[in-house]
Structure formats: C-alpha cells, structure tokens
C-alpha cells in the first residue's frame, strides 16, 4: 500500500459517472439512440393503451355500486334454445313479488324518447326503468335529481332523465367524440 492513496467513491458518484459514460456513448451513435428512444416510446404507449382497455373492460367494467353483486335473471322457455332476458311487465312483477334472495329487483328497457324542446323534435336513445333502479345501481345524478318513488304514482306523466351526452347537447356545451 505504501504511498498509494486509495480513493473511495460513494454510490452517488458511481451513478453520476455511469450516466456521463452512457450519455457519451449514446451521443456517438445517434441512429441507435433515436431507434432506442422510439422503441421505448412506442412500448410505453402501447402498454398504457392496453392497460387502459383491460382496466376499463375487465378490472373496472361498470361504474355501479357493488357491481360484483348484480345479477341478470333469464327466463327459460320449454323448447327454446338458451334463455331470454326480456320480460313482460307481468313476468317482471311476478319475479319481483316472489323474490326472496335479492335485495331488490329492477328492470330496464332500451327505447327511444322523443325530445320536444326547442326547434324540431329529436329522437334520443333512452331506457325505461323501474322505481329503485338508481338506488340499486348506486348512480347519482350529475345534474338535477334521480327518480324517486313518488315519481311513479299513477296518473303522473312519464319523466325523463337525459344521459350526459344528451343534456350537454341541449345546454349548448360541446360534446366530445
């Protein structure tokens, strides 16, 4: 050992030296550096896009309360392949009346609603729902209020709660996509 002095580096100094060395090497091979950066960017972008789809479709498919406890009931008919999910009002009422295993039973049908606002009437896509639909699904109203049991009293006119793209169109706000 004699007169030689041994210099010790901390991990931080080694890291800085490694970064400088890497930067010098990459600056000498600009084509390789550009291809490596492009490959990394494409890989990160593709991974982000794939994760977004998997998250939206598989991991978090619906924005409903307790989505893993929701069930869809099918009606089976003799001599018919598979089941059907469409019911008559009488069948739905019988299912709801005989229910002893579910917290609540709701129904929804997709149909068109005629918008009689300003200007020409417009056809909007909508759903007819039963009285507890918003409570069961745990979906709040973004504006205004959701339907309440008194809205379903006989003799009252039907109510419409527009979906977000529809009320945004009516309010004059721009709609994306």
C-alpha positions as CSV (number, residue, x, y, z in Angstrom):
1,X,0.0,0.0,0.0
2,X,2.8,2.4,0.8
3,X,2.4,5.8,-0.6
4,X,-0.7,5.0,-2.8
5,X,-3.8,6.5,-1.6
6,X,-7.0,4.7,-2.3
7,X,-10.0,6.8,-3.2
8,X,-13.4,5.5,-2.3
9,X,-16.4,6.5,-4.3
10,X,-19.9,6.7,-2.9
11,X,-22.7,5.1,-4.9
12,X,-23.9,8.5,-6.0
13,X,-20.5,9.3,-7.6
14,X,-20.6,6.0,-9.4
15,X,-24.1,6.7,-10.6
16,X,-23.2,10.1,-12.0
17,X,-20.1,8.6,-13.7
18,X,-22.2,5.9,-15.3
19,X,-24.7,8.4,-16.6
20,X,-22.0,10.5,-18.1
21,X,-20.4,7.5,-19.7
22,X,-23.8,6.4,-21.1
23,X,-24.5,9.8,-22.5
24,X,-21.1,10.0,-24.3
25,X,-21.7,6.6,-25.8
26,X,-25.2,7.4,-26.9
27,X,-24.1,10.7,-28.4
28,X,-21.6,8.9,-30.7
29,X,-24.4,6.6,-32.1
30,X,-27.3,8.9,-32.8
31,X,-29.1,6.5,-35.1
32,X,-29.1,3.8,-32.4
33,X,-30.1,6.3,-29.8
34,X,-33.0,7.5,-31.8
35,X,-34.2,4.0,-32.5
36,X,-33.9,3.0,-28.9
37,X,-35.9,6.1,-27.8
38,X,-38.6,5.5,-30.4
39,X,-38.8,1.8,-29.3
40,X,-39.2,2.8,-25.7
41,X,-41.8,5.4,-26.5
42,X,-43.9,3.0,-28.6
43,X,-43.6,0.3,-26.0
44,X,-44.7,2.6,-23.2
45,X,-47.6,4.0,-25.3
46,X,-48.8,0.5,-26.3
47,X,-48.6,-0.7,-22.7
48,X,-50.5,2.3,-21.5
49,X,-53.2,1.8,-24.1
50,X,-53.5,-2.0,-23.4
51,X,-53.7,-1.4,-19.6
52,X,-56.4,1.3,-20.1
53,X,-58.6,-1.1,-22.1
54,X,-58.0,-4.0,-19.7
55,X,-58.8,-1.7,-16.7
56,X,-62.0,-0.4,-18.3
57,X,-63.3,-3.7,-19.7
58,X,-62.1,-6.3,-17.2
59,X,-60.9,-4.8,-13.9
60,X,-63.5,-1.9,-13.6
61,X,-66.2,-2.5,-16.2
62,X,-69.1,-0.6,-14.8
63,X,-69.3,2.5,-12.6
64,X,-72.1,0.9,-10.4
65,X,-72.1,0.3,-6.7
66,X,-71.2,-3.3,-5.7
67,X,-71.1,-4.4,-9.4
68,X,-70.0,-7.9,-8.3
69,X,-73.3,-8.5,-6.5
70,X,-75.5,-7.6,-9.5
71,X,-77.3,-10.4,-11.3
72,X,-79.2,-10.8,-14.5
73,X,-82.1,-13.2,-14.5
74,X,-83.1,-15.1,-17.6
75,X,-86.4,-16.6,-18.4
76,X,-86.3,-20.1,-19.8
77,X,-89.0,-21.3,-22.1
78,X,-89.6,-25.0,-23.0
79,X,-88.4,-25.9,-26.5
80,X,-86.3,-22.7,-26.9
81,X,-82.6,-22.7,-27.1
82,X,-80.9,-20.6,-24.4
83,X,-82.8,-18.1,-22.3
84,X,-84.0,-14.6,-22.9
85,X,-83.7,-11.6,-20.7
86,X,-86.8,-9.8,-22.0
87,X,-89.9,-10.0,-19.8
88,X,-93.4,-8.9,-20.0
89,X,-94.5,-6.4,-17.2
90,X,-96.5,-9.3,-15.7
91,X,-93.4,-11.6,-15.6
92,X,-91.3,-8.8,-14.0
93,X,-93.9,-8.2,-11.3
94,X,-94.1,-11.9,-10.6
95,X,-90.3,-12.1,-10.3
96,X,-90.2,-9.1,-8.0
97,X,-93.1,-10.4,-5.9
98,X,-91.6,-13.9,-5.5
99,X,-88.1,-12.5,-4.8
100,X,-86.6,-13.9,-1.6
101,X,-82.9,-13.9,-2.3
102,X,-82.1,-10.5,-3.8
103,X,-82.0,-7.2,-2.0
104,X,-84.0,-5.6,-4.8
105,X,-85.3,-6.4,-8.3
106,X,-85.2,-3.8,-11.0
107,X,-85.9,-3.7,-14.8
108,X,-84.8,-1.6,-17.7
109,X,-85.7,-1.5,-21.3
110,X,-84.0,0.4,-24.1
111,X,-86.2,2.5,-26.2
112,X,-86.4,5.9,-28.0
113,X,-87.6,9.1,-26.3
114,X,-88.9,12.0,-28.3
115,X,-87.3,15.3,-27.3
116,X,-89.8,18.1,-27.7
117,X,-87.6,21.0,-26.7
118,X,-86.7,24.0,-28.8
119,X,-86.8,23.6,-32.6
120,X,-87.5,20.3,-34.3
121,X,-88.4,17.2,-32.2
122,X,-85.5,14.8,-31.9
123,X,-85.3,11.1,-31.2
124,X,-83.0,10.2,-28.3
125,X,-82.0,6.7,-27.1
126,X,-83.2,6.0,-23.6
127,X,-84.2,3.4,-21.0
128,X,-87.4,2.9,-19.2
129,X,-86.6,1.9,-15.6
130,X,-88.4,0.7,-12.5
131,X,-88.5,2.7,-9.4
132,X,-85.4,1.5,-7.5
133,X,-83.0,1.5,-10.4
134,X,-80.9,4.5,-9.4
135,X,-80.6,3.3,-5.8
136,X,-79.7,-0.3,-6.7
137,X,-77.1,0.8,-9.2
138,X,-75.7,3.5,-6.9
139,X,-75.7,6.0,-9.7
140,X,-76.1,9.6,-8.7
141,X,-77.5,12.4,-10.9
142,X,-74.8,14.6,-12.4
143,X,-77.3,17.5,-12.5
144,X,-80.8,17.7,-11.0
145,X,-82.1,14.6,-9.3
146,X,-82.8,10.9,-9.9
147,X,-86.3,9.4,-9.9
148,X,-87.9,8.9,-6.5
149,X,-90.8,6.5,-5.7
150,X,-93.4,9.4,-5.8
151,X,-92.5,9.9,-9.5
152,X,-94.1,6.5,-10.2
153,X,-97.5,7.4,-8.9
154,X,-100.4,6.6,-11.3
155,X,-101.7,9.5,-13.3
156,X,-98.4,11.4,-13.4
157,X,-96.8,12.0,-16.8
158,X,-93.6,10.0,-17.5
159,X,-90.4,11.7,-16.6
160,X,-87.1,11.6,-18.5
161,X,-83.6,11.9,-17.1
162,X,-81.3,12.5,-20.1
163,X,-77.9,10.9,-20.3
164,X,-74.9,13.2,-20.2
165,X,-74.3,13.5,-24.0
166,X,-78.0,14.5,-24.4
167,X,-78.2,17.2,-21.8
168,X,-74.8,18.6,-22.9
169,X,-76.2,18.9,-26.4
170,X,-79.3,20.7,-25.1
171,X,-77.3,23.1,-22.9
172,X,-75.1,24.1,-25.8
173,X,-71.9,22.6,-24.3
174,X,-69.6,20.9,-26.8
175,X,-69.7,17.1,-26.8
176,X,-66.5,15.1,-27.3
177,X,-66.3,12.2,-29.6
